[in-house]
């Protein structure tokens, strides 16, 4: 057991780390770049410059932690919202539709995802493990017929990432919408092996409500 | 008409710009980051620090030019190699298979593509305009049935990007190969609306040989 004094130190360290990570998330979301000085991060976090190096070796390490903390929490939220769903096809559809909606419901989180790029698809944290599990389950149950899990993940994950990028940069004329997100889910279910009519029906079921995803809420954005 | 003296100045300016862009391409490919000092770029280019600002306002501007110069040239190479192909389905298949092979034939270019991330899918230069044209042609001719060009581009472009990322980070155990690139092309053609057997046949035709793509050739990599 640790003494109360140690406990206080640990709690303070944890608070400093959390403040740095939250600062990293806000910087990514607001400025869309990791090209900032360490001092900018500690200023944003309201902590001393030196304390940065008690927690992180490099800026990249901080930003990676900032991104994956956000994505872990978002993935946990999707998982909780789908607790009553058994069908792997519907699990995948909810994952696709919920993630595509991030661009509208929580653009800051969507921007972080797009900025991280395809790297998050090969990570062992965040959304990739959730997507991999869903896809393998669908394959094992015979629901999906695309026999290479890596390709299934590339198609599903890459398409969602590209969709988010399009939605964030749409100028209105060629913009993609929630309806397109559902159409994308239906399309990807047919790619995985479902008949088109069944895929469309599953991709248009009522979508479970997610808890508001965590993460930065820039000015003017509903929290 | 410009005088010979002006011509010499213009040629020198063009050489400096080209040297800076080539330096940016090598830095992206070798170091995998844009987080370098302007001085690093001018040192790599063998030009004076001050000349950077005669050509670019920011590092981002230089790196954007470096990426799109590379992708424009690669897209032109694909287009030239497919000059005798009429069928939009085969045009798309060649584009997918050639781009996926970049990870093996020219990893430096593939790394630049992945580092740029989904942003290149919404650009008006590089591979996106080529892919958009192919997809719209296939739709207009009735060859493809996925009726939203934006979704078709998200699925095709996003999948290829994710495939490249997987191939570049594969540790051997779950690695994706040229055969998977062809399977991906076949899968995506069925997503666009082709019957599975026809898609598979088209995605396994002999692939036209591309001129070696331009761009950085890191040490030890065949040029």
Interface residues (C-beta under 8 A of the other chain):
Chain A: X34 X35 X59 X114 X115 X116 X117 X118 X119 X121 X122 X146 X148 X150 X151 X153 X154 X155 X157 X158 X159 X160 X161 X162 X163 X164 X165 X166 X169 X174 X176 X180 X183 X184 X187 X188 X190 X191
Chain B: X34 X35 X59 X114 X115 X116 X117 X118 X119 X121 X122 X146 X148 X150 X151 X153 X154 X155 X157 X158 X159 X160 X161 X162 X163 X164 X165 X166 X169 X174 X176 X180 X183 X184 X187 X188 X190 X191
